[in-house]
């Protein structure tokens, strides 16, 4: 099963936010990109099981987005 997880940087809160249309109830945040990926490795299977989706091989596809403003 392939799942897409969108990771977006929130500059105001200084955190990465993970959301997915493929995984009901998924909303996680972390100040570290790598820490968020690690949390997702455990949270996604738990959420899927909670939503009645049985154990199946998972392919997690992460799409990250970060925008920065700079002065010139």
Secondary structure, 3 states (H helix, E strand, C coil): CEEEEEEEEECCCCEEEEECCCCCCCEEEECCHHHHHHHHHHHHHHHHHHCCCCCCCCEEEEEEECCCCCCC
